[in-house]
Amino acid sequence: MYLDPGVSTAVKILVVGHFGVGKTTCIGSISEIEPLQTEEEITEASEGYDDLSGTPDKTTTTVAMDFGRLTLSDQVVLYLFGTPGQERFKEMWEELSRGALGALVLVDPERLSESFPVLDLVESFGLTYAIGVNHFQTSPAYPLDEVREALNLSADTPVVTCDVRDQRSSAQALITLVNHLLSLIG
């Protein structure tokens, strides 16, 4: 892929993952602009829909999307769109996926089974993706090859550890995705 040094290329990237995995936090930690967030309080209306067992302290949820911007270089600007994590917002995913070049799929190694519907959606929309294993200091570290195997990923799908609260770590996960995209079209 040839990038004209005098022209910025805008790249639409989705930040996706299951409910409560850290999509809003990721975009908030990395966006160079004040991120647009559509967070609302979790109410009784979500009972029976949202499983809070993996995130008992969660009090808000994204109901439409998150949006942020990150300039990687003079030539590449990422427009980041975070999707809601619940199945009932699947139509929003479809809309947000239009024009996207790829997706950073965030996964929680303690709740990998919740990632399968997300991966199915990303693949059904034909998006190239990289996996960001959101790791917190209090959670056990899993070898990335074991995560790859558990998620049944192809050998060429990038898998990186990240902490979405940390700007540098989130940036590295996105750079991994962008490098993967460039390698496929380069």
C-alpha positions as CSV (number, residue, x, y, z in Angstrom):
1,M,0.0,0.0,0.0
2,Y,1.4,3.3,-1.0
3,L,0.8,6.3,1.3
4,D,1.4,9.7,-0.1
5,P,3.5,11.6,2.4
6,G,1.4,14.8,1.9
7,V,-2.0,13.2,2.4
8,S,-3.6,11.9,5.5
9,T,-5.4,8.6,5.2
10,A,-8.4,8.1,7.5
11,V,-8.9,4.6,8.6
12,K,-12.1,3.4,10.3
13,I,-11.5,0.8,12.9
14,L,-14.0,-1.0,15.2
15,V,-13.2,-1.8,18.8
16,V,-15.4,-4.7,19.6
17,G,-15.8,-7.3,22.3
18,H,-18.3,-8.9,24.6
19,F,-20.2,-7.1,27.3
20,G,-17.9,-5.5,29.9
21,V,-14.6,-6.3,28.3
22,G,-13.3,-2.7,28.2
23,K,-14.2,-1.2,24.8
24,T,-15.2,2.2,26.2
25,T,-12.2,2.2,28.5
26,C,-9.9,1.5,25.6
27,I,-11.2,4.3,23.4
28,G,-11.2,6.7,26.4
29,S,-7.6,5.8,27.2
30,I,-6.3,6.4,23.7
31,S,-8.4,9.0,22.0
32,E,-6.7,12.3,21.3
33,I,-10.1,14.1,21.3
34,E,-12.7,13.9,24.0
35,P,-14.3,10.6,23.1
36,L,-18.0,10.5,22.3
37,Q,-19.5,7.9,24.7
38,T,-23.1,6.8,24.9
39,E,-22.9,5.2,28.4
40,E,-26.2,4.8,30.3
41,E,-26.9,3.4,33.7
42,I,-27.7,-0.3,33.8
43,T,-31.3,-0.5,35.0
44,E,-33.7,-3.3,35.8
45,A,-34.6,-3.4,32.1
46,S,-31.4,-5.2,31.5
47,E,-32.3,-8.1,33.8
48,G,-32.3,-11.3,31.9
49,Y,-30.3,-9.7,29.1
50,D,-27.0,-8.6,30.6
51,D,-24.9,-11.1,32.6
52,L,-23.1,-9.0,35.2
53,S,-21.5,-12.0,36.9
54,G,-18.1,-11.4,35.2
55,T,-18.3,-7.6,36.0
56,P,-20.2,-7.2,39.3
57,D,-19.1,-3.6,39.7
58,K,-20.3,-2.5,36.3
59,T,-22.9,0.3,36.6
60,T,-23.1,1.7,33.0
61,T,-23.2,0.2,29.5
62,T,-22.8,1.5,26.0
63,V,-26.1,1.8,24.3
64,A,-25.1,3.1,20.8
65,M,-21.4,3.5,20.2
66,D,-18.1,5.1,21.4
67,F,-16.1,7.3,19.1
68,G,-12.5,8.5,19.3
69,R,-9.6,9.5,17.1
70,L,-5.9,8.6,17.1
71,T,-3.2,10.0,14.8
72,L,-0.6,7.3,14.2
73,S,1.5,9.4,11.8
74,D,1.3,12.3,9.4
75,Q,-0.2,9.8,7.0
76,V,-2.5,7.6,9.1
77,V,-5.4,8.8,11.3
78,L,-7.6,6.1,13.0
79,Y,-11.2,6.8,13.6
80,L,-12.2,4.4,16.4
81,F,-15.8,3.2,16.8
82,G,-16.6,1.1,19.8
83,T,-19.6,-1.2,19.6
84,P,-22.1,-2.2,22.3
85,G,-21.3,-5.6,23.7
86,Q,-24.7,-7.0,24.0
87,E,-26.3,-9.3,21.4
88,R,-29.4,-7.1,21.2
89,F,-27.4,-4.3,19.7
90,K,-26.2,-6.5,16.8
91,E,-27.9,-4.2,14.2
92,M,-25.7,-1.3,15.5
93,W,-22.7,-3.5,14.8
94,E,-23.8,-4.0,11.2
95,E,-24.1,-0.2,10.7
96,L,-20.8,0.5,12.3
97,S,-19.0,-2.1,10.3
98,R,-19.7,-0.4,7.0
99,G,-16.5,1.1,5.7
100,A,-14.4,-0.3,8.5
101,L,-11.0,-1.7,7.5
102,G,-10.6,-3.9,10.5
103,A,-11.5,-4.6,14.1
104,L,-9.6,-4.8,17.4
105,V,-11.4,-7.6,19.2
106,L,-11.0,-7.3,23.0
107,V,-11.3,-10.5,25.0
108,D,-11.3,-11.2,28.7
109,P,-9.2,-14.4,29.3
110,E,-11.5,-15.2,32.3
111,R,-14.6,-15.1,30.0
112,L,-13.3,-16.4,26.6
113,S,-16.5,-18.2,25.8
114,E,-18.3,-14.9,25.6
115,S,-16.0,-14.0,22.7
116,F,-17.3,-16.6,20.2
117,P,-20.5,-14.6,19.2
118,V,-18.3,-11.5,18.8
119,L,-15.9,-13.3,16.5
120,D,-18.7,-14.8,14.5
121,L,-20.1,-11.3,13.9
122,V,-16.7,-9.8,13.0
123,E,-16.1,-12.7,10.5
124,S,-19.7,-12.5,9.1
125,F,-19.0,-8.8,8.3
126,G,-15.7,-9.8,6.6
127,L,-13.5,-7.7,8.8
128,T,-9.8,-8.4,9.3
129,Y,-9.1,-8.4,13.0
130,A,-6.5,-8.7,15.7
131,I,-7.1,-9.9,19.3
132,G,-6.3,-7.8,22.3
133,V,-6.3,-9.9,25.4
134,N,-7.3,-7.4,28.1
135,H,-5.2,-8.2,31.1
136,F,-5.4,-6.6,34.5
137,Q,-2.7,-7.0,37.2
138,T,-5.1,-9.0,39.4
139,S,-6.0,-11.5,36.7
140,P,-3.8,-14.5,35.8
141,A,-1.6,-14.2,32.8
142,Y,-2.4,-16.8,30.1
143,P,0.1,-17.7,27.3
144,L,-1.1,-16.1,24.1
145,D,-0.7,-19.4,22.2
146,E,-3.2,-20.9,24.7
147,V,-5.6,-18.1,24.1
148,R,-5.2,-18.5,20.3
149,E,-6.0,-22.2,20.6
150,A,-9.0,-21.7,22.9
151,L,-10.4,-19.2,20.5
152,N,-9.6,-21.4,17.5
153,L,-7.8,-18.7,15.7
154,S,-5.7,-19.0,12.5
155,A,-2.0,-18.8,12.9
156,D,-1.9,-15.4,11.1
157,T,-4.4,-13.7,13.4
158,P,-2.4,-11.3,15.7
159,V,-2.9,-11.9,19.4
160,V,-1.5,-9.4,21.9
161,T,-1.8,-8.7,25.6
162,C,-3.0,-5.2,26.5
163,D,-4.3,-3.3,29.4
164,V,-7.1,-1.0,28.0
165,R,-6.6,1.4,30.9
166,D,-3.1,2.2,29.7
167,Q,-2.7,4.5,26.7
168,R,0.6,3.0,25.5
169,S,-0.8,-0.5,25.8
170,S,-4.0,0.3,23.9
171,A,-2.0,2.1,21.2
172,Q,0.3,-1.0,20.8
173,A,-2.8,-3.2,20.3
174,L,-4.1,-0.9,17.6
175,I,-0.7,-0.6,15.9
176,T,-0.6,-4.4,15.8
177,L,-4.0,-4.4,14.0
178,V,-2.8,-1.6,11.6
179,N,0.4,-3.5,10.8
180,H,-1.6,-6.6,10.2
181,L,-3.9,-4.7,7.8
182,L,-0.9,-3.3,5.9
183,S,0.7,-6.7,5.6
184,L,-2.4,-8.0,3.9
185,I,-2.6,-5.3,1.3
186,G,1.1,-4.4,1.0
